[in-house]
Amino acid sequence: MTLLPDLVVIGLWLALLSAVGFAISVVASRRLLWNPADPLLLVFLNVAINVAIVVVLADARHTDTIGFVVAGFVALLAGLHTFRGRVPRNGIPELRGPGRTATLLLLGTAAAFYLVYDAFIVRQLGFGVFAGESPDRAKVTVTQGGFGLFRHLYVAANLFYLPLLVHSFVVYRRKAVLVFGVLLFLVQNVVFNFSKAGFVFVIFDLGLLAYFYQAALGRRVLSFRMAAAAAFVGLGPALLVMGLAAGFAGVSVLQMIVTRLAATGSGTYMYFLLDGSEAFRGIDFPSRFSLFFDALLSSLRLKPWAPLSFSGMVSTHLTGVELPGFGANPYPFVAGHFLFGWGGILYCFAVGAFISYVRTRRTNLLTFYVANQGALVFVADPGITQAYIIALIVISPAVVMVHLIAWTQRRRLLVPVQTAYARWAHRRLPPLVATAEPTAGPS
């Protein structure tokens, strides 16, 4: 049998088992899913791909690895059912969001963070993705060498800008703000976003927000059609950046897309099946713990920066090439085994429980959005969640300033979404009834 048919058979098995794993995840968690654009679905797909890679590609030496990954997969799904939300007596929670003035101030602050970051990119590289720099390398290296503050501002803007922009329109009907806000968002994601996904995945961000408003108002204010339209528009920036990245790599766009899909599980593949875990032989638990939380502890100046992340150490161990800042995403199987060995199965359960806890808390709009985003990306890479925490610390003075402005004007920073919607949208709400399962979402 030639190599090409072998690769086709392997690809078909990977696709089949990924689909089976995804279907199992959806069926097992069907009562937890909020809508067709729930970002938990994206997590299920990525985790299923990682499981399929190990099951299909493991040889006779790694049969125990298959058992570990499958057990971790089951533990992760079980953890998602750990916590249950409380149903209020009147059947629907009173969820809060920023007041009208606070929304505009915070949205303006997030926009300013974007503009500061954009000015930095122009100063360092030129006009974003059109500057002739590889998107992969630019995304990682542009803020290295003492420029981390600009990265923190960019991360903070990403966390706050979209929910505030949506809130300004859904609740306060600020159409002019929406128009200018969308234009900035387009420029930001077309020119200054080095992610090859563009903002196709904004559909999942809107799905998160759609659930919040449905839970808060007892009615649907963001339709799936609207979210799908936003994702369709996002194909343009995605294909643009993908085309540039493919040009730098000397491959076609289709080859680049297939490569990126394969890269979803590359961290798991390298760590388990290429024996990348040998890079940590003899390293004790305190050192592993320090590497795991390197982004958080080093940013807080509690320890020196490690030359490489623990996922980057795996790549360097296998290839001999040292690239600071680079490394494949360590999904729960890798992160759990790195910390606890076979105890990593319990780590996978804890990750699922963490997501369950966040998704069942009654919180305000920004806390709900940021906490859910942080919990979901923790599955792919705990370092991203740590970066979120640092970004929130960096911008905390701006949030405190908004609090002080609201206090001096004797205004409440957070107001009930139902009340604000009825007042500013000039619409009468229907009778409030429960719109979600007790186990799902802010309740």
C-alpha positions as CSV (number, residue, x, y, z in Angstrom):
1,M,0.0,0.0,0.0
2,T,1.4,3.4,-0.9
3,L,1.8,6.3,1.4
4,L,-1.1,8.3,0.0
5,P,-3.8,5.7,0.5
6,D,-2.5,5.2,4.0
7,L,-2.8,8.9,4.8
8,V,-6.3,8.9,3.3
9,V,-7.4,6.0,5.5
10,I,-5.8,7.6,8.6
11,G,-7.6,10.9,7.7
12,L,-10.9,9.1,7.4
13,W,-10.5,7.3,10.7
14,L,-9.5,10.6,12.4
15,A,-12.6,12.3,10.9
16,L,-14.9,9.5,11.9
17,L,-13.6,9.2,15.5
18,S,-13.6,13.0,15.9
19,A,-17.3,13.0,14.8
20,V,-18.1,10.2,17.2
21,G,-16.4,11.9,20.1
22,F,-18.2,15.1,19.3
23,A,-21.5,13.4,19.1
24,I,-20.9,11.6,22.4
25,S,-20.1,15.0,24.0
26,V,-23.2,16.6,22.7
27,V,-25.5,13.8,23.7
28,A,-24.0,13.5,27.2
29,S,-24.3,17.3,27.7
30,R,-27.4,18.1,25.7
31,R,-29.2,19.5,28.8
32,L,-26.2,21.9,29.4
33,L,-26.1,23.4,26.0
34,W,-27.7,26.9,25.7
35,N,-28.1,27.3,21.9
36,P,-26.6,26.2,18.6
37,A,-23.8,28.8,19.0
38,D,-22.8,27.7,22.5
39,P,-19.0,28.0,22.7
40,L,-19.0,24.7,24.6
41,L,-19.7,23.0,21.3
42,L,-16.3,24.3,20.0
43,V,-14.6,22.9,23.1
44,F,-16.3,19.5,22.4
45,L,-15.0,19.5,18.9
46,N,-11.4,20.3,19.8
47,V,-11.3,17.8,22.6
48,A,-12.8,15.1,20.4
49,I,-10.0,15.8,17.8
50,N,-7.4,15.3,20.4
51,V,-8.9,12.0,21.6
52,A,-9.2,10.8,18.0
53,I,-5.5,11.5,17.3
54,V,-4.4,9.4,20.2
55,V,-6.7,6.5,19.5
56,V,-5.9,6.3,15.8
57,L,-2.2,7.0,15.8
58,A,-1.1,5.3,19.0
59,D,1.1,2.2,18.4
60,A,1.6,-0.9,20.6
61,R,3.9,1.0,23.0
62,H,1.2,3.6,23.8
63,T,-1.8,1.5,24.6
64,D,-1.8,2.8,28.1
65,T,-1.9,6.3,26.7
66,I,-5.2,5.5,24.9
67,G,-6.7,4.4,28.3
68,F,-5.5,7.6,29.9
69,V,-6.9,9.9,27.3
70,V,-10.2,8.1,27.0
71,A,-10.6,8.1,30.8
72,G,-9.7,11.8,30.9
73,F,-12.3,12.5,28.2
74,V,-15.0,10.7,30.2
75,A,-13.9,12.5,33.4
76,L,-14.1,15.9,31.6
77,L,-17.7,15.2,30.5
78,A,-18.6,14.0,34.0
79,G,-17.1,17.2,35.5
80,L,-19.5,19.3,33.4
81,H,-22.4,18.0,35.5
82,T,-20.9,18.8,38.9
83,F,-22.8,22.1,39.6
84,R,-26.4,23.0,39.2
85,G,-27.8,26.5,39.0
86,R,-30.5,27.7,41.4
87,V,-33.8,28.6,40.0
88,P,-35.2,31.9,41.4
89,R,-38.6,32.0,43.0
90,N,-40.1,34.1,40.2
91,G,-38.7,31.7,37.5
92,I,-36.1,34.1,36.1
93,P,-33.0,35.8,37.6
94,E,-32.4,39.5,37.9
95,L,-29.2,39.9,36.0
96,R,-27.4,43.1,35.9
97,G,-25.3,45.0,33.3
98,P,-23.5,48.3,33.1
99,G,-25.7,51.4,33.2
100,R,-25.9,53.7,30.2
101,T,-23.1,56.0,31.1
102,A,-20.9,53.2,32.4
103,T,-21.4,51.3,29.2
104,L,-20.2,54.2,27.1
105,L,-17.2,54.9,29.3
106,L,-16.1,51.3,29.5
107,L,-16.7,50.8,25.7
108,G,-14.6,54.0,25.0
109,T,-11.9,52.7,27.3
110,A,-11.8,49.3,25.5
111,A,-11.7,51.2,22.1
112,A,-8.8,53.3,23.4
113,F,-6.9,50.1,24.3
114,Y,-7.4,48.8,20.8
115,L,-6.1,52.1,19.3
116,V,-3.0,52.1,21.6
117,Y,-2.2,48.5,20.5
118,D,-2.8,49.4,16.9
119,A,-0.4,52.3,17.1
120,F,2.2,50.0,18.7
121,I,1.8,47.5,15.8
122,V,2.2,50.3,13.2
123,R,5.3,51.5,15.1
124,Q,6.9,48.0,15.3
125,L,5.8,46.3,12.1
126,G,3.9,48.6,9.9
127,F,0.3,48.3,8.7
128,G,-0.7,45.1,10.5
129,V,-1.1,42.0,8.4
130,F,-0.1,43.9,5.3
131,A,3.3,44.7,6.7
132,G,5.0,41.6,5.2
133,E,5.5,39.8,8.5
134,S,4.4,36.2,9.1
135,P,1.2,36.3,11.1
136,D,2.3,33.3,13.3
137,R,5.6,35.0,14.2
138,A,4.1,38.5,14.6
139,K,1.4,37.3,16.9
140,V,3.9,35.8,19.3
141,T,7.0,37.9,19.1
142,V,5.8,41.5,18.5
143,T,5.3,42.1,22.2
144,Q,8.3,40.2,23.5
145,G,11.3,42.1,24.8
146,G,9.6,44.4,27.3
147,F,6.4,45.3,25.4
148,G,4.1,42.9,27.2
149,L,1.9,45.8,28.4
150,F,0.6,46.3,24.9
151,R,-0.4,42.7,24.7
152,H,-2.3,43.0,28.0
153,L,-4.2,46.0,26.7
154,Y,-5.1,44.1,23.6
155,V,-6.3,41.1,25.6
156,A,-8.4,43.4,27.9
157,A,-10.0,45.1,25.0
158,N,-10.9,41.7,23.5
159,L,-12.6,40.7,26.7
160,F,-14.7,43.9,27.1
161,Y,-15.3,45.4,23.7
162,L,-17.8,43.0,22.1
163,P,-20.1,42.5,25.1
164,L,-20.2,46.3,25.8
165,L,-20.9,47.0,22.1
166,V,-23.7,44.5,22.0
167,H,-25.0,45.8,25.4
168,S,-25.1,49.4,24.1
169,F,-27.4,48.4,21.2
170,V,-29.5,45.6,22.7
171,V,-30.4,47.5,25.9
172,Y,-29.8,51.2,25.1
173,R,-30.4,51.3,21.3
174,R,-27.3,53.3,20.6
175,K,-27.3,52.9,16.9
176,A,-24.5,55.4,16.2
177,V,-22.3,53.7,18.7
178,L,-23.1,50.4,17.0
179,V,-22.1,51.7,13.6
180,F,-18.8,53.2,14.6
181,G,-18.1,50.3,17.0
182,V,-18.6,47.7,14.3
183,L,-16.3,49.6,11.9
184,L,-13.6,49.6,14.5
185,F,-14.2,46.0,15.2
186,L,-13.9,45.2,11.5
187,V,-10.6,47.2,11.1
188,Q,-9.3,45.6,14.3
189,N,-9.9,42.1,13.0
190,V,-9.0,42.6,9.4
191,V,-5.8,44.6,9.8
192,F,-4.5,44.1,13.3
193,N,-5.6,40.6,14.3
194,F,-2.9,38.0,13.5
195,S,-5.2,35.1,14.3
196,K,-5.9,33.0,11.2
197,A,-9.4,32.4,12.3
198,G,-10.2,36.1,11.7
199,F,-13.5,36.6,13.6
200,V,-15.4,33.6,12.2
201,F,-15.7,32.3,15.7
202,V,-17.4,35.5,16.8
203,I,-20.6,33.4,16.3
204,F,-19.7,31.6,19.6
205,D,-19.1,34.9,21.4
206,L,-22.5,36.1,20.2
207,G,-24.0,32.8,21.3
208,L,-22.7,33.4,24.8
209,L,-24.2,36.9,24.9
210,A,-27.5,35.7,23.3
211,Y,-28.0,33.3,26.2
212,F,-27.3,36.0,28.8
213,Y,-29.9,38.3,27.4
214,Q,-32.4,35.5,26.9
215,A,-31.9,34.6,30.5
216,A,-32.1,38.2,31.7
217,L,-35.1,39.3,29.6
218,G,-37.1,36.2,29.1
219,R,-37.0,36.7,25.3
220,R,-34.7,36.2,22.4
221,V,-32.9,39.4,21.4
222,L,-30.0,37.9,19.4
223,S,-31.0,35.3,16.9
224,F,-28.9,32.5,15.6
225,R,-29.3,33.9,12.1
226,M,-27.7,37.2,13.3
227,A,-24.8,35.3,14.8
228,A,-24.4,33.2,11.6
229,A,-24.4,36.3,9.5
230,A,-21.6,37.8,11.6
231,A,-19.6,34.5,11.2
232,F,-20.1,34.6,7.5
233,V,-18.8,38.2,7.3
234,G,-15.9,37.0,9.4
235,L,-14.9,34.6,6.6
236,G,-13.4,37.5,4.7
237,P,-10.8,38.5,7.3
238,A,-10.1,34.8,8.0
239,L,-9.4,34.0,4.4
240,L,-7.3,37.1,4.0
241,V,-5.0,36.3,6.9
242,M,-5.0,32.6,6.0
243,G,-3.9,33.5,2.5
244,L,-1.0,35.6,3.8
245,A,0.0,32.9,6.2
246,A,-0.2,30.3,3.4
247,G,2.0,32.6,1.2
248,F,4.7,32.7,3.9
249,A,4.6,29.0,4.3
250,G,4.6,28.3,0.5
251,V,1.4,26.2,0.6
252,S,-2.2,26.6,-0.6
253,V,-5.0,28.0,1.6
254,L,-6.6,24.5,1.7
255,Q,-3.3,23.0,2.8
256,M,-3.0,25.6,5.5
257,I,-6.5,25.0,6.8
258,V,-5.9,21.2,7.0
259,T,-2.6,21.9,8.7
260,R,-4.3,24.1,11.3
261,L,-6.9,21.4,12.0
262,A,-4.2,18.9,12.5
263,A,-2.3,21.4,14.8
264,T,-5.3,21.3,17.1
265,G,-4.1,18.0,18.5
266,S,-0.4,18.4,17.8
267,G,0.4,19.1,21.5
268,T,-1.3,15.9,22.5
269,Y,0.4,14.0,19.7
270,M,3.9,15.3,20.5
271,Y,3.6,14.8,24.2
272,F,2.2,11.3,24.3
273,L,2.9,9.6,20.9
274,L,6.3,11.1,20.2
275,D,7.3,10.7,23.8
276,G,7.7,14.4,24.3
277,S,6.9,13.8,28.0
278,E,10.5,12.7,28.3
279,A,11.5,16.3,28.3
280,F,10.3,16.5,32.0
281,R,11.9,13.3,33.3
282,G,13.5,14.1,36.7
283,I,11.6,17.4,37.1
284,D,9.9,17.6,40.5
285,F,6.3,18.7,41.2
286,P,7.2,22.2,42.4
287,S,9.1,22.9,39.2
288,R,6.2,21.6,37.1
289,F,3.8,23.7,39.1
290,S,6.0,26.8,38.5
291,L,6.1,26.1,34.7
292,F,2.3,25.5,34.6
293,F,1.6,28.9,36.2
294,D,4.6,30.7,34.6
295,A,2.5,33.3,32.7
296,L,0.7,34.3,35.9
297,L,3.6,34.1,38.5
298,S,6.2,35.7,36.2
299,S,3.9,38.6,35.2
300,L,3.3,39.2,38.9
301,R,7.1,39.2,39.4
302,L,6.9,36.3,41.8
303,K,9.5,34.3,39.8
304,P,11.7,34.9,36.7
305,W,10.3,34.2,33.3
306,A,11.0,30.6,32.2
307,P,12.8,30.6,28.8
308,L,10.1,28.3,27.4
309,S,6.6,27.3,28.3
310,F,6.2,23.6,29.2
311,S,4.5,23.0,25.8
312,G,7.4,24.8,24.2
313,M,9.8,22.5,26.0
314,V,8.2,19.5,24.4
315,S,8.7,21.0,20.9
316,T,12.3,21.9,21.7
317,H,13.0,18.4,23.1
318,L,11.7,16.8,19.9
319,T,13.1,19.2,17.3
320,G,16.0,20.9,18.9
321,V,14.7,24.3,17.8
322,E,14.2,26.7,20.6
323,L,11.4,29.3,19.9
324,P,10.4,31.3,23.0
325,G,6.7,32.0,23.1
326,F,5.8,29.2,20.8
327,G,4.2,25.8,21.7
328,A,1.2,23.7,20.9
329,N,-1.9,24.0,23.0
330,P,-1.7,21.6,26.0
331,Y,-5.3,20.3,26.2
332,P,-6.3,18.8,29.6
333,F,-4.8,15.4,28.8
334,V,-1.3,16.9,28.4
335,A,-1.6,19.5,31.2
336,G,-3.1,16.9,33.6
337,H,-0.4,14.3,32.9
338,F,2.3,16.9,33.1
339,L,1.2,17.9,36.6
340,F,0.0,14.7,38.1
341,G,0.8,11.7,35.9
342,W,-2.2,9.3,35.9
343,G,-3.7,11.7,38.4
344,G,-4.3,13.9,35.4
345,I,-7.6,12.1,35.0
346,L,-8.8,13.9,38.1
347,Y,-7.4,17.1,36.6
348,C,-9.7,16.6,33.6
349,F,-12.6,16.1,35.9
350,A,-11.6,19.3,37.7
351,V,-11.5,21.2,34.4
352,G,-15.0,20.1,33.6
353,A,-16.2,21.1,37.1
354,F,-14.6,24.5,36.7
355,I,-16.5,25.1,33.5
356,S,-19.7,23.8,35.2
357,Y,-19.2,26.2,38.1
358,V,-18.7,29.2,35.9
359,R,-21.7,28.4,33.7
360,T,-24.1,28.1,36.7
361,R,-23.3,31.3,38.5
362,R,-25.6,34.3,38.7
363,T,-23.4,37.2,37.6
364,N,-23.5,40.5,35.8
365,L,-22.9,40.8,32.1
366,L,-19.1,41.5,32.1
367,T,-18.3,38.9,34.8
368,F,-20.4,36.3,33.0
369,Y,-18.7,36.9,29.7
370,V,-15.1,37.2,31.0
371,A,-15.5,34.2,33.4
372,N,-17.0,32.0,30.7
373,Q,-14.3,32.9,28.1
374,G,-11.6,32.3,30.7
375,A,-13.0,28.9,31.7
376,L,-13.4,27.7,28.1
377,V,-9.9,28.7,26.9
378,F,-8.5,27.0,30.0
379,V,-9.4,23.7,28.3
380,A,-7.1,24.5,25.3
381,D,-4.3,26.4,27.2
382,P,-4.3,27.5,30.8
383,G,-1.7,30.1,29.9
384,I,-4.4,32.1,28.0
385,T,-6.6,32.2,31.1
386,Q,-3.6,33.4,33.1
387,A,-3.1,36.1,30.5
388,Y,-6.7,37.1,31.0
389,I,-6.1,37.5,34.8
390,I,-3.0,39.7,34.2
391,A,-4.9,41.8,31.7
392,L,-7.7,42.4,34.2
393,I,-5.2,43.5,36.8
394,V,-3.5,45.8,34.3
395,I,-6.7,47.6,33.4
396,S,-8.2,47.6,36.9
397,P,-7.3,51.3,37.4
398,A,-9.5,52.2,34.5
399,V,-12.4,50.2,36.0
400,V,-11.9,51.9,39.3
401,M,-11.9,55.2,37.6
402,V,-15.3,54.4,36.0
403,H,-16.6,53.4,39.4
404,L,-15.5,56.7,40.9
405,I,-17.1,58.7,38.1
406,A,-20.4,56.8,38.7
407,W,-20.1,57.3,42.4
408,T,-19.5,61.1,42.1
409,Q,-22.5,61.4,39.8
410,R,-24.6,59.3,42.2
411,R,-25.2,56.7,39.5
412,R,-25.2,53.0,39.9
413,L,-22.6,51.2,37.8
414,L,-24.7,48.1,37.4
415,V,-28.4,48.2,36.8
416,P,-31.0,45.4,36.3
417,V,-31.0,44.5,32.6
418,Q,-34.8,44.1,32.5
419,T,-35.3,47.6,33.9
420,A,-32.8,49.3,31.6
421,Y,-34.2,47.4,28.5
422,A,-37.7,48.5,29.3
423,R,-36.8,52.1,29.8
424,W,-34.4,52.7,27.0
425,A,-35.7,50.3,24.3
426,H,-39.2,51.6,24.9
427,R,-40.6,48.1,24.7
428,R,-42.8,46.2,27.0
429,L,-41.4,42.9,28.2
430,P,-43.6,39.8,28.0
431,P,-44.5,37.9,31.2
432,L,-41.3,36.5,32.6
433,V,-41.0,32.8,32.5
434,A,-38.0,30.5,32.9
435,T,-36.1,30.1,29.6
436,A,-33.4,27.6,30.5
437,E,-32.8,24.4,32.3
438,P,-31.9,24.8,36.0
439,T,-28.4,23.4,35.2
440,A,-27.5,26.0,32.6
441,G,-26.2,29.5,32.7
442,P,-26.6,32.4,35.1
443,S,-29.5,31.5,37.2
